[in-house]
Amino acid sequence: MNATRVLLSLALGIAFAVAPRPVGAVDGSDPCATACLAAAKEAVGACDETAADAAACAERLRAAVESCVQERCAPLICEDRCEALARRVHGRCLEAGIVEDRCDALAKEIHERCLRANCDPTAPTCERKCLGAGLALFQECIAAGGGPEECAAKARASVASCIDECTPEPPTCADRCRSFAEERLTACRAAGGTEEECTADARAAHERCVTLHCTPPPGCEDRCAARAANAERACLTWGGGADRCAAFARRVLARCTARFCDGPPPPERCALACELRAQQLLAKAPDDARTCWRSRRAFLRCVRYACAD
């Protein structure tokens, strides 16, 4: 349930609360919203629909509930949580007497950092951890009575220091194959090849590299999944607990895919000759699974003996 739905259900609950029948409850599936309504009733008092100020009382009750929900009830949707955090920061900022333009900028910064830390799966893992730690530091500082700008400055310094210590994430298999193809293109041009010949050679080298190193053999992942399922069933049969057997199955699946489905990494400089030899084998029948398997094995054996330290 997102914040809008929560507030809608609360509004309905408030409407019932001022009616003569003693309903006084909202959607029971949200304990936080229910607690906010109860707290608001206690703070504001019961509203008598026959009183002259019944409408004003209902509005005070609604405002109290809305404030409580925004302050205490975190929405389940990631983006909504970040938006709620930004609203709280904006409110605290204005309360501290800071000009509205500055508060708008601060709330926007918090919102963007929150989204990248919690809602953006493409952000590097280390950066996400640093941003998350910075947001936690900011909120702890605010809770301790710090000013919004002072706390934001501490959080920025912490995040910057943390990100400086992040090691760059290793390139993906496809990235390394792309680099290999670019090296082939450069070498071909240096040797006097035409642009058309060199481009075709580099493109073919990239495709063979991806096939050789980044594409699991057909059916391999399904076979590993079946092996893991069998391992889990055997574990349960012999009296293992459900959690323990599930963890055991995950380890079996990881070992199986690492051994049989993940191709060797694209070549480093010492393995260039091995790569070229394996690609020559693969070029004879690129669509044949057995040829692909032989090419992988040839590459691994060559690297083992030619590139061992």
C-alpha positions in Angstrom: 0.0 0.0 0.0 1.5 3.3 -1.0 1.2 6.6 0.8 -1.7 7.8 -1.3 -3.7 4.6 -0.6 -2.9 4.9 3.1 -4.1 8.4 3.3 -7.2 7.6 1.4 -8.1 4.8 3.8 -7.3 7.1 6.7 -9.6 9.8 5.3 -12.4 7.2 5.1 -11.7 6.2 8.7 -11.9 9.9 9.8 -15.2 10.2 8.0 -16.6 7.3 10.0 -15.0 8.7 13.2 -17.2 11.8 13.1 -20.4 9.8 12.4 -22.7 8.8 15.2 -21.8 5.1 15.0 -18.5 4.3 16.8 -16.5 2.8 14.0 -13.3 4.8 14.5 -11.0 2.4 12.6 -9.2 2.4 9.2 -7.8 -0.4 7.1 -6.7 -3.0 9.6 -4.1 -4.3 7.2 -1.9 -1.3 8.0 -1.0 -1.3 11.7 0.9 2.0 11.4 -2.0 3.8 9.9 -4.4 2.4 12.5 -2.0 3.5 15.3 -1.8 7.0 13.8 -5.6 7.3 13.7 -5.8 6.2 17.4 -3.0 8.6 18.4 -4.8 11.5 16.6 -8.1 10.8 18.3 -6.4 10.8 21.6 -4.6 14.1 20.9 -7.4 15.9 19.2 -10.3 14.3 21.0 -13.6 12.9 19.8 -15.5 15.0 17.2 -19.2 15.5 17.9 -21.0 15.8 14.6 -23.8 17.9 16.2 -21.2 20.5 17.5 -20.8 23.7 15.7 -17.1 23.1 15.1 -17.6 19.5 13.8 -16.1 20.3 10.4 -13.1 22.0 12.0 -12.6 19.2 14.4 -12.6 16.6 11.5 -10.1 18.7 9.6 -7.8 18.8 12.7 -8.1 15.1 13.0 -7.3 14.6 9.4 -4.3 16.8 9.5 -3.0 15.1 12.6 -3.3 11.6 11.0 -1.7 12.8 7.7 1.3 14.3 9.6 1.7 11.1 11.6 1.6 8.9 8.5 4.1 11.0 6.6 6.4 11.0 9.7 6.2 7.4 10.9 4.7 5.2 8.2 7.3 4.3 5.6 5.7 3.5 2.2 6.5 0.1 0.8 7.4 1.4 -2.7 11.1 2.5 -2.8 10.4 5.7 -4.7 7.6 6.7 -2.3 9.9 6.2 0.7 12.5 8.6 -0.9 9.8 11.1 -1.7 8.5 11.0 1.9 12.1 11.5 3.2 12.6 14.5 1.0 9.3 16.0 2.2 10.4 15.5 5.9 13.7 17.2 5.2 12.0 20.1 3.4 9.7 20.6 6.4 12.6 20.5 8.9 14.5 22.9 6.8 11.7 25.5 6.7 11.2 25.1 10.4 14.9 25.9 10.9 14.3 29.3 9.2 16.3 28.5 6.1 15.1 30.2 2.9 12.7 28.2 0.7 14.9 28.0 -2.4 17.7 26.5 -0.3 15.3 24.0 1.3 14.0 23.0 -2.2 17.6 22.3 -3.3 18.4 20.3 -0.2 15.2 18.2 -0.5 16.0 17.5 -4.1 19.5 16.4 -3.3 18.3 14.1 -0.6 15.6 12.6 -2.9 18.1 12.0 -5.7 20.7 10.4 -3.4 18.0 8.2 -1.8 16.8 7.0 -5.2 20.3 6.1 -6.3 21.2 4.4 -3.0 18.0 2.3 -2.7 16.0 2.2 -6.0 18.6 2.2 -8.8 19.9 -1.4 -9.5 22.4 0.0 -12.1 24.3 2.0 -9.5 27.6 0.4 -8.5 27.3 -1.7 -5.3 30.0 0.2 -3.4 28.5 3.6 -4.3 25.0 2.4 -3.2 26.5 1.4 0.2 28.2 4.7 0.6 25.1 6.7 -0.2 23.0 4.5 2.1 25.4 5.1 4.9 25.4 8.8 4.2 21.6 9.0 4.4 21.6 7.1 7.7 24.2 9.5 9.0 22.1 12.5 7.9 19.0 11.1 9.6 20.9 10.3 12.8 22.3 13.9 12.8 18.8 15.4 12.4 17.4 13.2 15.1 20.1 14.4 17.4 19.0 18.0 16.9 21.5 19.0 14.2 20.5 21.6 11.6 19.6 20.3 8.1 22.5 22.1 6.3 25.0 21.0 9.0 23.9 17.4 8.8 23.9 17.5 5.0 27.5 18.7 5.0 28.5 15.9 7.3 26.7 13.3 5.1 28.3 14.7 1.9 31.8 14.5 3.4 31.2 10.9 4.6 29.9 9.8 1.2 32.7 11.4 -0.7 35.3 9.8 1.6 33.6 6.4 1.3 33.4 6.5 -2.5 37.1 7.5 -2.8 37.9 4.2 -1.1 35.7 2.1 -3.5 37.7 -0.1 -5.8 36.5 0.0 -9.5 34.1 -2.8 -10.3 35.7 -5.4 -12.7 34.7 -5.2 -16.3 32.0 -7.7 -17.4 32.8 -10.5 -19.8 31.2 -8.6 -22.7 33.3 -5.5 -21.8 36.5 -7.5 -21.9 35.5 -9.1 -25.2 34.8 -5.6 -26.6 38.3 -4.5 -25.5 39.8 -7.6 -27.1 38.0 -6.8 -30.4 39.3 -3.2 -30.2 42.8 -4.4 -29.8 42.4 -6.7 -32.8 41.1 -3.7 -34.8 44.1 -1.5 -33.8 46.6 -4.3 -34.6 45.0 -4.9 -38.0 45.2 -1.3 -39.0 48.8 -1.1 -37.8 49.6 -4.1 -40.0 48.2 -2.2 -43.1 44.8 -3.9 -43.4 42.0 -2.0 -45.0 39.2 -0.5 -42.9 36.7 -3.0 -44.2 38.9 -6.0 -43.6 39.9 -4.9 -40.1 36.3 -4.0 -39.1 35.1 -7.4 -40.3 38.0 -9.2 -38.5 37.3 -7.3 -35.2 33.6 -8.0 -35.4 34.2 -11.7 -35.9 36.7 -11.8 -33.1 34.2 -10.1 -30.7 31.4 -12.6 -31.6 33.7 -15.6 -31.2 35.0 -14.2 -27.9 31.4 -13.8 -26.5 30.5 -17.3 -27.7 33.7 -18.8 -26.3 33.7 -17.0 -22.9 30.3 -15.4 -22.1 27.7 -17.9 -23.4 26.9 -21.0 -21.3 26.6 -24.3 -23.2 23.0 -25.1 -24.2 20.9 -26.6 -21.4 23.8 -26.2 -18.9 21.9 -24.0 -16.5 18.8 -26.3 -16.6 21.0 -29.3 -15.8 22.6 -27.4 -12.9 19.2 -26.4 -11.6 18.0 -30.0 -11.7 21.2 -31.1 -9.8 20.5 -28.5 -7.1 16.9 -29.6 -6.8 17.9 -33.2 -6.4 20.5 -32.2 -3.8 17.8 -30.3 -1.8 15.4 -33.3 -2.0 18.1 -35.7 -0.7 18.9 -33.3 2.1 15.3 -33.1 3.2 15.0 -36.9 2.9 17.8 -37.4 5.3 16.2 -35.1 7.9 17.8 -31.7 7.1 15.8 -28.6 7.9 14.2 -26.6 5.1 16.4 -23.5 5.5 19.6 -25.6 5.7 18.7 -27.7 2.7 17.7 -24.6 0.6 21.1 -23.1 1.4 22.8 -26.3 0.5 21.0 -26.4 -2.9 22.1 -22.8 -3.6 25.7 -23.8 -3.0 25.4 -26.8 -5.3 23.8 -24.6 -8.0 26.6 -22.0 -7.7 29.4 -24.6 -7.9 27.8 -26.3 -10.8 27.3 -23.2 -12.9 30.8 -21.9 -12.0 32.3 -25.2 -13.2 30.2 -26.1 -16.2 28.3 -23.0 -17.4 30.6 -20.0 -16.9 33.1 -19.8 -19.7 36.7 -18.9 -18.9 37.3 -15.1 -18.8 38.3 -13.3 -21.9 42.0 -13.3 -22.5 44.6 -11.2 -20.8 47.7 -10.2 -22.7 49.6 -13.4 -21.8 46.8 -15.6 -23.2 46.5 -13.8 -26.5 48.0 -16.7 -28.5 45.8 -19.2 -26.7 42.7 -17.1 -27.5 43.7 -16.9 -31.2 44.2 -20.7 -31.3 40.8 -21.3 -29.6 39.1 -18.9 -32.0 40.6 -20.7 -35.0 39.0 -23.9 -33.8 35.7 -22.2 -33.1 35.6 -20.6 -36.5 35.4 -24.0 -38.2 32.0 -24.7 -36.8 30.7 -21.8 -34.6 27.2 -23.2 -34.2 28.3 -26.7 -33.1 28.1 -27.2 -29.3 30.9 -29.8 -29.3 33.3 -27.5 -31.2 32.5 -24.8 -28.7 33.3 -27.1 -25.9 36.6 -28.2 -27.5 37.6 -24.6 -28.1 37.0 -23.8 -24.4 39.0 -26.7 -23.3 41.8 -25.8 -25.7 41.9 -22.3 -24.4 42.0 -23.4 -20.7 44.8 -26.0 -21.3 46.8 -23.5 -23.3 46.5 -20.8 -20.5 47.3 -23.4 -17.9 50.7 -24.2 -19.5 51.6 -21.0 -21.3 50.5 -18.4 -18.8 51.1 -20.1 -15.4 53.2 -17.9 -13.1 
